[in-house]
Amino acid sequence: MPAKTSIAGSLTVDQSALFSLLGGADTLRVDPRGDARCFGGTIRADQMILAGAPVGSPSTVCGGRLVGVNALVDVDSVRVQGGSVNLATSSLIGDLVTEAQVGGSATVSTIAASGQIFGNVDNGNGKLISIGNLVVVGDVNNGVGSQILAQVGIIYITGNLINNGAIFGNVITAPSFNGGGTGGTQIGDGIRVVGTVDVGAQGELRFVEDLWKFSVCGDVSLACASDSVRFDGAKLSLDGCNGTVQSLEATSADLGCVASAFSGAETEVSLIGELDIATGATVSLVDNFNNAPGKAAEVVYARGLTVKPGATLLTNGIKVVTRNALIQGTVDDIANICVVIDTPDPDMNGDGHVNGIDLAFILAYWGTSAPIADLNDDGIVGGFDLALVLNGWTG
């Protein structure tokens, strides 16, 4: 039988020290209230299990923890079963898995990490949070009900990303956190995938802040509902790194070439802040899934579209509706690019009248940056927007 060693208290491996079970025990189990801490040292084992607090445990009982700072964790698989992992600028050589604990757990499996993971990540039952740049040399699978929060820095994935849970660009709002922009987030933070991105029917992909970037080298397959994929202010960059044609699923209902589609309120629109086709990339639009039920051909809505020099966009008859287009490369049929004339429309609810309903939008969102009421796109709902409503009043 495989041997096991359990930690109920605290194990600390300091600078340059080594704790190894290889050739002795196969599994290192960290029990609830237990800690395995590694500060500049090395932990080696065949398998590590971070156990959760049993169902019914007092709220003061935490799951088993692995804490590493500048650490090397050389374990074939780290299995988080209601426990937690906190790795800061550390390296894990092995797979990282969150999964249900036999009998259930009163604590949620949580991973907060920066550094490198030389293995696959299977987030089947937990939450993965980036606390700095994180490189995954392998594939990432985010299961149903699980979350990945790109919080600070960039998550680099050298393999493929499969998402059936929720992936968010989650801005930290603490002032000046980590010396970056909005709460520490800096331009270009987000996720970069060398392989393909596959979002299943239950998956969500949301990067709604202006600073975020989601870049992909391979195909982007989106089988989920339109409203489950949103890049309202963020950039979706198709980089074509592997030299093949990339496909991008069109997921929005065709509401026409109208400004109202960019309000952010339309649930049948997968709004993209900026769609960027990188130099050397060839992107082919496809419509393989019925993302907006009841609709026929689907389209792409992007506030900005850039086709860089040396890039190619194959629309294949699929429309791209945008407010601004910079075409420096090649588009197979420019007639499929529709640029909405960026003039303020005070008829916010689209009923054909400018009246008290539209005035109510201005007053309700006064002082905010709500796109639906920020008619002149200056970043705040205020006097200019009120004047546009009053000047366009039809009653």
N, C-alpha and C positions, 0 to 999 in steps of 0.2 A: 504493500500500500504506500501511496505517496506520504511523505512525512510533512508535518505542519509545525510551525512556530507561531504562537499568538502573542500579541502585545496588548496588554490591558492598561498599562501605564504609559511611560514615555521612553522612547528610544531616540537618542541624539547622536548623530554622526557628524563630528566637527571637521574643520579644514584638513584635507588630505587624508582623513581617516577612511577606513573601509569596513563595511558590515556586509558579510557575504553568507548566503545559505547554500550556495552552489556546492554540490557534492555532499550536502547534509540534508537539509529540509527542502522540499519542493515549493512549499507555499508559506508566505509570510502573511499572516492575518492580523489586521489591526482592528481590535474590538471597539465598540462604542466607548467613548471617553478616552480611547487610546490615541497616541501620537507617534508617528515616525518622522523625525526631523533630521534634515540633512543640510548642513551649512558648509558648502564647499567640499564635501566629502562624496563618497560613493556608496550606494546600496545595490547589492546584487542578489537576485533570487530568480527562480523560475516563474513564480507567479505571486502577485500581491493582491489581497482582498481587503477592501476598506468597507467594513460592515456598518450598516445603519442601526440606529436605535430601534429596538423591537416596537411593534405597534402597541400603543398603550403606555409607552414610557413617558415619564415626566418631560415637560418641555425643556428642562435644564440638561437633559441627556443628549449629547451630540453624537453624531456618527464618528467612526474612526477616521483619522486624518493623516494625510501625507503632506508634509511641508518641506519644500526645497528652495534654497537660495544658492545660485551658482553651483547647483548639485548635479551629479550624474546618477540617474536611476536606470540601472541595467537590469530590466525585468522583462521577460518575454511578454507578459500581459499584466496590466494593472486593471483590476476589476472593481469598479466603484458601485457598491450595492447599498446606497443610502449614506455612504461616507462622503468625504470631500478631499480634493487635491488642490494644493496651492503651490504652483511652481513659478518662481521668478527667475528669469534668465537662466533656466536650467535645461538639461537635456534628458529626455526619456528615450531609451533604446528598447522599443517594444510597442505593442498595441495598447491603446487606451480605450476602455469600454465602460459605459454606464449601463447597468441592468438591474432588474428587479431582484430584491432579496427574497430568498425562500421564507415564506411566512409573512412577508410584507415589512415595510420600514416606516417609521414615524418621521424620518428625516429624508430630505431630497438629495439625490446624488448631484454634487456640484463640482465643477472643475474650473478653476481660475488659473490661467497660464500665460507665460511668455517664455520664449526660448525656442527649443526644437523638440519635435516628436518624430523619431525615426521609426515609423510604423503607421498602421491605420488607426483612425479614430471612429469608433462606433458608438454614437450617442443615442442609445436605445431607450434610456429611461432617466434623463437628467437635464442638466443645464451646463453649457460650456461658455465661458466668458474669457475674452482676450483682455489681458491687462497690460499689453505691450505687444510688440511684434512677435508673432508666433508662426513658425514654419512647421508644416506637417508634410513630411516626406512619405507620402502615401495617400490613400483615399480617405474621404470623410463622409460618413453616413449619419444623417440626422433623422431619427425615427419619429413616428407619429407621437405627438404629445411632448416631444423634447424641444429644447431651445438652444440656439447658438446666438450669443450676443457679441457682436463686434464692437467692443466698447472703447478701446484705445489702441492705436497702432494698426497694423495690417496682419490679417491672417493669410499667409501664403499656403496654398494647397498645391502640391506638385502633381497630384493625381486627379481623380474625379470627385465631384461633389454631388451627392444624392440627398435630396431634402424632401422628407414627408412630414416634417414638423414645422417649426417657425424659426426663421433667421432674421435678425434685426440689426440695423445700425443703431446702437443704443447710446445716445450722447450722455456723458456725465455732465451734470449741470453745476457741479461745484465750481465756484469762480476760480479761474486761472489754474485749474487742476492740470498738473503735469506740464505747465507752461505752454499749452496749446491754445487753439482758437476757442470754439464754443465748448466750454467746460473741459478743455483738454484735447478735444478732437481737432486734428489738423487736416488741411486740404490733402486729399489722397488717401486718408485712412479708410479702411474697409476690408474687402476680401478680394484676393486675386487667385484665380484658378487656372492652372496650366492645362488641365484636361477639360472634361465636359461638365456642364451643369444640368441636372435632371431634377425638376421640381414636380412631384407627384400630385395627385388630385387633392390631397389634404394638406399640401405644403403651402407655406407662406414665405414671401421674400420681400422685406420692407426696409428700404434705405431712403427715408424721406427728407433728411436734412441736406442742406446745400453742400456741406463739406465732404460728404461721403463719396466713395468710388467703388464700384463693383466691376472688376475686369476679368475677362474670360478669353482663353485661347481657343477653346473648342466649341462644340455646339451648345446652344441654350435651348433645352426642351422644357416647355412649360405646359403641364397638363391641368393646372389648377384654375380656379375661377379668376376672372379679370381682376377683381378687387384684392386678390391675394398677392399680387405682384405690383409693388408701388415703389417708384424712385422719384417721388414728386419734385424734389430739389436736387437729387443726387445724379451722379454720372454713371451710365452703363457704357463701359468701354469694351469693344470687341477688337481684340489685339492680333488675332491670326498668327500666333507664335509658331504653330506647328506646320505652317505652310499649306494647309488644306483649306477647302471652302468651309466656312462656319455657317451653320443655320441658326436663325433666330425666329422663335415662334411669335406670330402676331396674335395678341390676346385681347384686343379691345373691340367692343362693338363699334360699328361704323355710325357715329353720330353726325357725320358730316365734317366739312372743313369750317368749323365754327369755334369761336373763342371760348364759348361756354364749356367745351370739352376739357379745357385746361383749368377748371375751377378747383379740381381736387375733390369735388363732392360727388362726381359721377362714379357709381359703383361698377359700371360696366366698362370703365376705362382703366387700363394699367398704365398710369401716367409715368413718363420718364422725364427727369429733369433735363438731361443732356444725353443724346445718343451719339457716341463717338466711334467712328470707323477708323482704326489706326492705319498708318502708312504700311503698305504691304499686305493688309488684310483683305480678304474677299468674303463678304457676308451675303448670304442668300436668305431672303425672308420666306417663311413657310407658314402654312395654316393647317396644322395636322390635328388640332384638338378644338372642341367646341367649348371655348373658355367662357363665352357670354351666351348662355343657353337661349335658344330661340332665334339667334342671329345667324345670318348667312356668312358671307365673307367678312373676316375680321381685319382690323387695321392696326397701325402703330401710331400712338400719340406721344410726341416728344416736344418739350418746350424749345429745345434747341437740337439741331441735327448738324453734325460735322462729318464730312467725308474727306479725309486728309489726302494730300498728294500721294499718289501711288496706291490708294485704296480703291476698292470696287464694291458697290452696293448693287446687288441683284434683287430688284423688287418683285420680280415674277408676277406682276400685275397687282401686287398688294400695295395699298396706299400708305404713305407716311405723312401724317399731318403734323405740322410744326409751326411755331411762331417765328423762328429764325433758322435759316439754312445757309451753311457755308459749304459749298460743293467745290472742292479743289481736286478731287479724284474723279472717278467714273461712276455714273449711274446708268443702268441699262435703259431706263425709260424715265426721263425727267418729268413726264406728265404725271407720274405716280407720286411726285413730291408736291404736296399742297401746303403753301405758306399762308397762314391766316394773317390777314391785315391787322396789325396790332393797334387798333383804335379802341378807345374805351367804350364799352357798351353799358349804359346805365340800366338796361332792362335785365336785371340780374336773374330773375326767375324765368325768363324766356317766354312770358305770356303775351308779348306784343305791346305792352303798355309800360310806361314809366310812371309809377304812382306810389301810393302809400306803402305797398309791399316792398318796393325797392328802397324806399326811405327807411323802412324798418330794418333792412339788412345793414345799412350804413350805421344806424344807431346801435344795433345789437353788437356789431363788431368794432365799434369806435375805439381807436387807440391800439388795435391789434394789427397783425399782418395778414389776416385771413384773405387769401387770394380772391375769394368770391366777391368781396366788397372793396378790395384795393384796386379800384378801377384804373388808376394811372400807373400802377406797378411801381410805386415809390417806396414800398415796404411798410407803409402804415395807412390805416383807414382814418381819414381826417377830413379837413376842410375842402381840399381839392376834390375828393370823391363826392362829398355832399354837393358841391357846386355843379358837378357833372349831372347828378340826379335832378337837381332843381332846374338846370338849364335845359335838360331833355324831357321835362315833365309833360306828359300827355293826359294825365288824369285817368 
